Amino acid sequence: MTFKAYLKLSVMTGAVGLMAAPATAQQAAQPAGGTLPQVEVIQKKAAPAAKKKAAPQQAASPAPQPPPVQPDYADQAPQLENSPYGAAASGGAAARAAEGPISPINAKSVLPDNLQDFSGAASRITSSDLDEQRPANTHEALARVPGVITVTDDGAARHSGIGLRGSPFRRSRKVLVMEDGVPINFSTYLDSSTHYTPPIERIESIEVMRGPIVNYGPLNNHGVINFRNLSPFGANETVIKAGIGHTEGSDRDINNFRHIHTRQNLGNVGVVASYSGADTGGAWDVEDLGYNDFYGAIGFKGTNQDLTISGGFFRQRDTYDEDNFDEDEQAAFFRYGRNKKKGNEDGYFAAACCYDLSSYNADYYRLQIAHNYYVDKDTTISTRLFGNDHERARFYPAEAGDGDVPATYDRDDIYMEGRDRRYRNYGADSRVELANRPFLGGLRQDFQAGVRYEEHFFKNQNRVNFDSTGTTGVVLDFDNKGAPDGLADKLEAKSFAAFAQTAIHITPTFTLTPGVRLESYEIDFKSEDYSGSADYTHVLPMLAFSWNAANRTTVYGGYHRGLTPHIIRDVLDDADDFVAPDEEIGDNFELGVRTTAVRGLTLDMAYFHNRIDNYQFGESFQSQSGDRVFSSLDEVSINGFEIYSRLDSKPFTGGPWNFFGEAVYTYADAEIEKGINEDGDSVAGNRVPESVRHFANLTLGVEHKIGWDASVTWTHRGAYHTDADNTPYAEGGLVPDVWLLSARSNLKVTEQLSLFVAGQNLTDEFYISDRSDGMKPGQGRTVMGGFTLKFD
């Protein structure tokens, strides 16, 4: 199918939506707000039905009764605190986004505000949660979400390490990571690595959807994470945040972060302007991490439509390296601690000198235009245009004695290499929601459909500071990238995706949601030796349900088929000829329950099972190219269990004090069902590489109504293997488990001013965070203190 045909299909989809006749709307419960609903309030479950003549109010009776008629939301203001809906007529869409069994139509938010009746496993970290927890980075914030596993190999968590339900965590390659509904993986179809997440200071909330997924993709076998920025349609505010601190083992004396944003509304126009920045020490003594981030949004709202234009620029400059101790140097690893500089001087690394010159650099530009048109209170069309340009380059001292590099060299005669990559992605997404439509047998449904077209461009160029003329002694960085080392690899992808799902309200307490997703894309390669192309098309069904089994207790679950495109850049270096890789296809099941029926107790737990074919994983780095090798396993299975629970004392005792405990635990047993290693031997029965079996986050805390709170957290990251052979610890394959202690405290001084202090790894554990590219230590003890000043 050509792009012109796809465009026609998009127009036809919208036309069908406009022709559908509206029926009576669903009664919307008031949003609970935040992760924990107020336990004193009993929420009323909506009772859907087809439109009928008005009837007198019925008394409670065991016999089924017609539901109350929903008020007309057409003239109501949006109900969400940070709603992406701004128009006067957006009340219907905003009310459905407040709570319901499926995602809101506006893709900026992937979850309804109240998750009680959502048809799948999902979690939201709210702005209130972030203010209370004071996470140092996005990894620490996500550690309290069931199903999520985070592994940090840098102090700022920019070099992302997020896994979901047993997926490999490194660079978050198997998770669809989004910002305001747009993927921030480098390229979801060509290279899904992630070295960027937005600064935590400008994030309004973090949404995690783990259950049946049909409206987002690809990379949807394990789940979706969405970072939501401030909407220009929210309340007026100006916020200033700043802090200073220190990381043990780092050459940087003082860490710092700074942030300021303002949101102002002038009639029908709202604006958001934000700046964030940080400089912090890393895991090694020579690591020094820093970024500057600028974000802005402007919104225009009318009677029946609103428009938001948002975008930003993120500049990252890290002294950061991926060369670490080899498996036969474990004694030296613990002897030198975080002193990489001394270890390098004593010859324990590949380079002859100068790891303080290693760097990771990135410039990231992005732009999004989002338009909502409210045809009536039950019909919404949401359309987005988006694009981003992400240029990243990593430079490092060359391996001593490799090729033209001498066995010894010094800073004045430095030999350096690097990888220079640029990603450009453009796309358009259009969705339609037809709520409260009739279905078979007098039932009612909320229907959604959408189409998306994207183009991706990826250029991969190796660099050196020495060439045929023998030029050396020049430090490579983002301003001086050096000479090309061979020709660049160029990769392109064009994709078309479409989805349809409908929430069918079988009874007032039971909703069934069938859906289907189409993914069709083509990839093209051009390298120094050859070129190639491949086409892929997949139909991915879904079936989900939610059942309000008892008061404030919902059973949910379902099935979806997911897709994970393979990372293929190494094929250009290693294969004699291009062979199109088989992408990952997964069959994913879950069954769970969430409840707030018991006063003071929140509980959400789920069982999940994934069976995935052609499972790709990262092997060790290649010495000849300095890049990562990717291999595949024929079939893997992941069986697991996740739980979130929180208990608060205040609903039982009353008074100004609240003592609370929170427990998050994820168990993921990821096993290789079929697969062979590089020697042709079977590895069936082994654990899947980079899949953590046990992950727990346990918190105890206290808070007082005057605005003071304090809590401590123990985080357990279980052991995992880094290779399919599951080689033991002594041979470099196993990463041992670790417990880490963190704590934080907040004090509200005035209505405008609050102070905080927070610390991570307070016992200063020296441990291995990862060893897929050699043994890398985790971050040392880090303490930070600062303030937040907020006013209208």
C-alpha angles and dihedrals in degrees: 000000000000126000089250089057090049090052091052090050090052092052091047091051091055092046092053089051093053093049094053113106116237121238132189115310130239120263105249120218116219112267114258093213124217128019096295117053118214104270094209092064121079109213118218117231114231113248107211125201142147118279113280140165115288113271132195116265111277126223119233110284137161089236116090113263133196113261124248114265114259116243117249105264095188094104099035124109118244113283100211119093092227097024121174087209113091110159122102090240094051095094095104094051091042092050092052089047089054092067138345145113097274138045121279115264092240103081092210084085119041096187136050116250093246111046097190096107100026113136098236147024109300141151137191128203105205131205088255090055091051092049091052098042098042092204114198091220144350092277092060091046093051094048089083093059116094114241093024122113121187129191118184122205095167132044098244098043089230091128087068123227108178125146128182124204096342099323118140109272101208110118089342088266097161098044124083100232114191141178114208089344097308120109116250095188105117091250123344092206102036110025118359096188116134124209095159137067122164119262110274091228094070098041116109094191144341119228124199121191114186103159133081106333127191105140096063132048173238110354088042103129093098106021151282131267120196126189111205121208126205114287119227088226095068130097122297113268144148118204130188121189130176140158145169133207148138140253119213114239095021125120088220108095099200130026119205142180131188134187140173131172137166131196119193134174124206109183108295094354126081130182137193123195121180140175126186131174140166143179118194143158122255139216095279122055091243095052117106116173126197143162142173120206132190122188132174140171136183124193132195120195131190136166101290105005142043135194129203125189114191138164147130152188125250121193118192125186115173133171090219136143140186098208110106142159115304122237092259091056100064094125090053091047092061094037095056095038110187093340100112091158092063092042090054091050089053093052103253096131135062095251123073092226151330112060088161085075093060112110146178115206132182140172114192125187123181138173133185132183114194124186128184122193118191107204089180136328091287101038126067132167115198120189132179137186115196143171141169140187116204118182116182132172132181123197130187142163111279121252109268114248094010112135111308092358114106122233090248134028137152139216093276091054099034121172112206137179133187151175117236115194133175127190125190121181130178131178153149129223128189127182135179129201121200105185129189095017121157120257135189117306095016094298124140130233141188108215128198131180135169147173131208135188124192140175122201129193124190127182119187118191128173116215139200135180092219127066140158090303091058096240110171139147094069119124111227119221139143091288094047110032097172130223124328113259099213127322122321123254113236122199131180135184134189118192140183122191133177134178140183129188135164131196105218113198100216093174133354087269104033127067125182118198119192119180146161135207130201120206117185122166143151129210130201130195135198120180138159092271108031147339135232146168141205138190128213132187126175135173109210117193127200137191122185136167142188125198123190091214096174141349108317090346121116129184112203139171148119147148136279136175113229139198131214115180114216126249102242108174093106090056088072091058103039110031124086088217134004116270115181108242120232109246123227116269118186137190106211128189134179141173123187149153133215126190144171093174094117111072112254094007128106117186132176122167136161143179117220137188126189127184111188129184125208092016111193122210136171120256124195124300119277114243092208097054103018089231137111124269119220123208133181136228119208095228139354133180128207121197118180154146131221131189138183121187135167130181122195124192100205097078087058102038106024118202130101097300129082123186115192142181127197127191126187121179134171125188116188119175102193112184133179108238097178130007147108133223127233090276092056095252121136117255095185112143094030124117119265111258118257092009113131113214099196128034125164137173116191122184135184120186150156132213136184128207092240087074105268127125139162133183143170127212133199113202121195121197109187128221120276141178125241098203138049092240089061092223113194127257094265091056095049103257105101126069110202122231123258141196117214129192124214134169141181142183134195131196124192104213097177135348087274105034131060131169129209143183124192137173137191128203089009093179089055094233114194105215143146111265095181139346103185087112096024130299112318120184123228123245116289125234108309125189125184133179131183150124143262121214117190130177139152 
